[in-house]
Amino acid sequence: MWSLLSERAGVTVDDLRARMEEIDAADGVVDGRRGPTPPEPCPSCGAMVDRSRSSCAFCGVEVPGRDPFDAV
């Protein structure tokens, strides 16, 4: 992916580092980790579903509105 971005879009290593720092700082702490995000209730069974999941671990229903590319 990196070679594609650098070759076709002209993204530099400095651009990549700057974006990584921006994403890291988005939770208010520059520490190389994502901040905690509260789980949301499953629309089907009500079990709490972690935001990193696209489906409920208990009933298997797809949780709408989850973007796998959402960095924060």
Beta strands, then each sheet from edge to edge (+ up, - down):
strand 1: 40-41
strand 2: 48-49
sheet 1: 1+ 2-
end
